[in-house]
């Protein structure tokens, strides 16, 4: 698959779905309090301090678009006509192998520990799987 043949709408929709999934994962009712506690941050810690809200969320969304594009390129490079199950599998495989594994060393060497890694890469792996499903469904 070439870059020119990528379904741009599928990539953007997958990134948007991933953005929403991350919002839910790190929302106040889910992992946020556990994540900040594992990071040893005060309860009133505001993530992204020092960045304006548009920059913080804009860069986050842009990174998800790039991740979605890479998943699409890999998926259609491996499968001619991927099913939703293929999309889920490829997304999860890339999430674990490319997103999660390198960051384990980063978290451990930074002294942040295994819990922080689980909270963060849990979301990364989840959204990569979701992106794969969306991209496969929309073609």
BALOBA-1460 file (C-alpha; in Angstrom, 3 decimals):
// residues 139
<rec num="1" residu="x" x="0.000" y="0.000" z="0.000"/>
<rec num="2" residu="x" x="1.268" y="3.442" z="-0.832"/>
<rec num="3" residu="x" x="0.721" y="6.563" z="1.182"/>
<rec num="4" residu="x" x="-1.440" y="7.956" z="-1.629"/>
<rec num="5" residu="x" x="-3.934" y="5.086" z="-1.339"/>
<rec num="6" residu="x" x="-4.565" y="5.484" z="2.394"/>
<rec num="7" residu="x" x="-8.171" y="6.225" z="3.325"/>
<rec num="8" residu="x" x="-7.626" y="9.586" z="5.021"/>
<rec num="9" residu="x" x="-11.126" y="9.583" z="6.510"/>
<rec num="10" residu="x" x="-10.505" y="6.192" z="8.159"/>
<rec num="11" residu="x" x="-7.209" y="7.460" z="9.606"/>
<rec num="12" residu="x" x="-8.820" y="10.611" z="11.030"/>
<rec num="13" residu="x" x="-11.858" y="8.766" z="12.406"/>
<rec num="14" residu="x" x="-9.563" y="6.177" z="14.028"/>
<rec num="15" residu="x" x="-7.520" y="8.973" z="15.616"/>
<rec num="16" residu="x" x="-10.692" y="10.669" z="16.880"/>
<rec num="17" residu="x" x="-12.001" y="7.409" z="18.377"/>
<rec num="18" residu="x" x="-8.592" y="6.865" z="20.009"/>
<rec num="19" residu="x" x="-8.636" y="10.411" z="21.399"/>
<rec num="20" residu="x" x="-12.027" y="9.731" z="22.990"/>
<rec num="21" residu="x" x="-10.857" y="6.348" z="24.327"/>
<rec num="22" residu="x" x="-7.828" y="8.027" z="25.930"/>
<rec num="23" residu="x" x="-10.108" y="10.674" z="27.438"/>
<rec num="24" residu="x" x="-12.236" y="7.951" z="29.007"/>
<rec num="25" residu="x" x="-9.202" y="5.890" z="30.138"/>
<rec num="26" residu="x" x="-7.488" y="8.832" z="31.825"/>
<rec num="27" residu="x" x="-10.709" y="10.536" z="32.912"/>
<rec num="28" residu="x" x="-11.373" y="11.300" z="36.560"/>
<rec num="29" residu="x" x="-13.622" y="8.255" z="36.941"/>
<rec num="30" residu="x" x="-11.091" y="5.765" z="35.562"/>
<rec num="31" residu="x" x="-7.300" y="5.682" z="35.762"/>
<rec num="32" residu="x" x="-6.382" y="9.324" z="36.385"/>
<rec num="33" residu="x" x="-6.205" y="9.198" z="40.182"/>
<rec num="34" residu="x" x="-4.330" y="5.872" z="40.146"/>
<rec num="35" residu="x" x="-1.960" y="7.114" z="37.456"/>
<rec num="36" residu="x" x="-1.118" y="10.375" z="39.259"/>
<rec num="37" residu="x" x="-0.688" y="8.482" z="42.551"/>
<rec num="38" residu="x" x="1.719" y="6.055" z="40.846"/>
<rec num="39" residu="x" x="3.613" y="9.064" z="39.478"/>
<rec num="40" residu="x" x="3.684" y="10.467" z="43.039"/>
<rec num="41" residu="x" x="1.922" y="13.619" z="41.882"/>
<rec num="42" residu="x" x="-0.283" y="15.671" z="44.211"/>
<rec num="43" residu="x" x="-4.031" y="15.104" z="43.883"/>
<rec num="44" residu="x" x="-4.497" y="18.560" z="42.351"/>
<rec num="45" residu="x" x="-1.823" y="17.974" z="39.666"/>
<rec num="46" residu="x" x="-2.842" y="19.304" z="36.262"/>
<rec num="47" residu="x" x="-1.365" y="17.244" z="33.410"/>
<rec num="48" residu="x" x="0.389" y="19.190" z="30.706"/>
<rec num="49" residu="x" x="1.137" y="22.095" z="33.021"/>
<rec num="50" residu="x" x="2.994" y="24.773" z="31.151"/>
<rec num="51" residu="x" x="1.346" y="24.052" z="27.795"/>
<rec num="52" residu="x" x="-1.742" y="25.794" z="26.535"/>
<rec num="53" residu="x" x="-4.802" y="23.565" z="26.185"/>
<rec num="54" residu="x" x="-4.930" y="23.881" z="22.372"/>
<rec num="55" residu="x" x="-1.241" y="22.950" z="22.073"/>
<rec num="56" residu="x" x="-1.575" y="20.022" z="24.497"/>
<rec num="57" residu="x" x="-4.646" y="18.526" z="22.848"/>
<rec num="58" residu="x" x="-3.568" y="19.495" z="19.331"/>
<rec num="59" residu="x" x="-0.235" y="17.713" z="19.630"/>
<rec num="60" residu="x" x="-1.931" y="14.726" z="21.253"/>
<rec num="61" residu="x" x="-4.407" y="14.460" z="18.376"/>
<rec num="62" residu="x" x="-1.650" y="14.932" z="15.780"/>
<rec num="63" residu="x" x="0.322" y="12.074" z="17.349"/>
<rec num="64" residu="x" x="-2.765" y="9.861" z="17.173"/>
<rec num="65" residu="x" x="-3.226" y="10.698" z="13.481"/>
<rec num="66" residu="x" x="0.371" y="9.646" z="12.809"/>
<rec num="67" residu="x" x="-0.090" y="6.448" z="14.824"/>
<rec num="68" residu="x" x="-3.306" y="5.702" z="12.938"/>
<rec num="69" residu="x" x="-1.579" y="6.291" z="9.605"/>
<rec num="70" residu="x" x="1.228" y="3.883" z="10.522"/>
<rec num="71" residu="x" x="-1.270" y="1.233" z="11.611"/>
<rec num="72" residu="x" x="-3.112" y="1.641" z="8.294"/>
<rec num="73" residu="x" x="0.092" y="1.351" z="6.265"/>
<rec num="74" residu="x" x="1.213" y="-1.769" z="8.133"/>
<rec num="75" residu="x" x="-2.239" y="-3.349" z="8.069"/>
<rec num="76" residu="x" x="-2.782" y="-2.924" z="4.345"/>
<rec num="77" residu="x" x="0.838" y="-3.870" z="3.677"/>
<rec num="78" residu="x" x="0.260" y="-7.202" z="5.439"/>
<rec num="79" residu="x" x="-3.361" y="-7.924" z="4.411"/>
<rec num="80" residu="x" x="-4.971" y="-7.280" z="1.051"/>
<rec num="81" residu="x" x="-8.442" y="-6.959" z="2.523"/>
<rec num="82" residu="x" x="-8.215" y="-6.948" z="6.323"/>
<rec num="83" residu="x" x="-11.212" y="-7.915" z="8.419"/>
<rec num="84" residu="x" x="-12.098" y="-6.201" z="11.674"/>
<rec num="85" residu="x" x="-10.507" y="-9.154" z="13.495"/>
<rec num="86" residu="x" x="-7.284" y="-8.666" z="11.479"/>
<rec num="87" residu="x" x="-7.438" y="-4.955" z="12.301"/>
<rec num="88" residu="x" x="-7.792" y="-5.665" z="15.999"/>
<rec num="89" residu="x" x="-4.937" y="-8.176" z="15.947"/>
<rec num="90" residu="x" x="-2.572" y="-5.950" z="13.995"/>
<rec num="91" residu="x" x="-3.439" y="-2.931" z="16.139"/>
<rec num="92" residu="x" x="-2.856" y="-4.869" z="19.360"/>
<rec num="93" residu="x" x="0.366" y="-6.386" z="18.039"/>
<rec num="94" residu="x" x="1.723" y="-2.963" z="17.098"/>
<rec num="95" residu="x" x="0.473" y="-1.523" z="20.388"/>
<rec num="96" residu="x" x="2.303" y="-4.138" z="22.430"/>
<rec num="97" residu="x" x="5.389" y="-4.527" z="20.260"/>
<rec num="98" residu="x" x="6.004" y="-0.957" z="19.168"/>
<rec num="99" residu="x" x="4.310" y="1.251" z="21.767"/>
<rec num="100" residu="x" x="4.448" y="-0.705" z="25.015"/>
<rec num="101" residu="x" x="7.758" y="-2.534" z="24.994"/>
<rec num="102" residu="x" x="10.150" y="0.399" z="24.400"/>
<rec num="103" residu="x" x="8.453" y="2.501" z="27.057"/>
<rec num="104" residu="x" x="8.981" y="-0.120" z="29.787"/>
<rec num="105" residu="x" x="12.659" y="0.712" z="29.973"/>
<rec num="106" residu="x" x="11.894" y="4.427" z="29.915"/>
<rec num="107" residu="x" x="9.558" y="4.132" z="32.907"/>
<rec num="108" residu="x" x="11.871" y="1.859" z="34.871"/>
<rec num="109" residu="x" x="15.004" y="3.938" z="34.279"/>
<rec num="110" residu="x" x="13.056" y="7.099" z="35.160"/>
<rec num="111" residu="x" x="12.170" y="5.489" z="38.473"/>
<rec num="112" residu="x" x="8.444" y="5.632" z="37.730"/>
<rec num="113" residu="x" x="7.912" y="1.916" z="38.088"/>
<rec num="114" residu="x" x="5.827" y="-0.816" z="36.613"/>
<rec num="115" residu="x" x="2.421" y="0.598" z="37.681"/>
<rec num="116" residu="x" x="2.927" y="3.829" z="35.746"/>
<rec num="117" residu="x" x="3.933" y="1.779" z="32.713"/>
<rec num="118" residu="x" x="0.793" y="-0.390" z="32.969"/>
<rec num="119" residu="x" x="-1.529" y="2.622" z="33.283"/>
<rec num="120" residu="x" x="0.066" y="4.385" z="30.321"/>
<rec num="121" residu="x" x="0.609" y="1.493" z="27.926"/>
<rec num="122" residu="x" x="-2.753" y="-0.020" z="28.790"/>
<rec num="123" residu="x" x="-4.259" y="2.975" z="27.046"/>
<rec num="124" residu="x" x="-1.701" y="2.821" z="24.214"/>
<rec num="125" residu="x" x="-2.417" y="-0.835" z="23.469"/>
<rec num="126" residu="x" x="-6.182" y="-0.346" z="23.770"/>
<rec num="127" residu="x" x="-6.262" y="2.575" z="21.347"/>
<rec num="128" residu="x" x="-3.972" y="0.830" z="18.855"/>
<rec num="129" residu="x" x="-6.400" y="-2.095" z="18.801"/>
<rec num="130" residu="x" x="-9.368" y="0.240" z="18.424"/>
<rec num="131" residu="x" x="-7.606" y="2.103" z="15.621"/>
<rec num="132" residu="x" x="-7.006" y="-1.177" z="13.807"/>
<rec num="133" residu="x" x="-10.697" y="-2.060" z="14.072"/>
<rec num="134" residu="x" x="-11.845" y="1.348" z="12.806"/>
<rec num="135" residu="x" x="-9.361" y="1.394" z="9.916"/>
<rec num="136" residu="x" x="-10.299" y="-2.132" z="8.839"/>
<rec num="137" residu="x" x="-14.016" y="-1.353" z="9.085"/>
<rec num="138" residu="x" x="-13.745" y="1.840" z="7.042"/>
<rec num="139" residu="x" x="-11.148" y="0.452" z="4.626"/>
